[in-house]
Amino acid sequence: MNLNHALIAFAIAALVGLYLASHVLRAKFAPWVASLLHAAFGATGLVVLIVLFLQGSATQSILIGFGVLVLAALGGFLLASFHLRKKIAPKGIVLVHAGVAVAGFLILLSQVL
C-alpha cells in the first residue's frame, strides 16, 4: 500500500461527501447508504495511512495530514450523531467538516505532486 491508495479512498469519500452535503444544504435528510459509503472510504484512507506509519514510510507532512483528517473524522462522528437521531445536521458543521477534510487531503496530495 502507498499514499496513492489513501488518496484514492479519500477522493471517493469526498465525492460521496459532496452528494451528502448537497442534501444537507437543501435541508433534506441524506441517504444512509451514502453516509455509510462515505464513512467506509474515509476510514479506509485512514487505515492505509496507519499502515504507512507502521511500515516506517510516512513523512512528517503525511503525519500532519493524518492528524487533520482524524479531526475531520471526529466531525464526521458528530454529523453521524445527528443522522442517528434523524435530524438534519447543521450546515455550519457540515461546512467545517468538509473544509477540514479538504485541508487534510491537500496536505497529503502535496506529498505526491
C-alpha positions, 0 to 999 in steps of 0.5 A: 500500500502507498499514499496513492491508495489513501488518496484514492479512498479519500477522493471517493469519500469526498465525492460521496461527501459532496452528494451528502452535503448537497442534501444537507444544504437543501435541508433534506435528510441524506441517504444512509447508504451514502453516509455509510459509503462515505464513512467506509472510504474515509476510514479506509484512507485512514487505515492505509495511512496507519499502515504507512506509519507502521511500515516506517514510510510516512513523512512528517507532512503525511503525519500532519495530514493524518492528524487533520483528517482524524479531526475531520473524522471526529466531525464526521462522528458528530454529523453521524450523531445527528443522522442517528437521531434523524435530524438534519445536521447543521450546515455550519458543521457540515461546512467545517467538516468538509473544509477540514477534510479538504485541508487534510487531503491537500496536505497529503496530495502535496506529498505526491505532486 
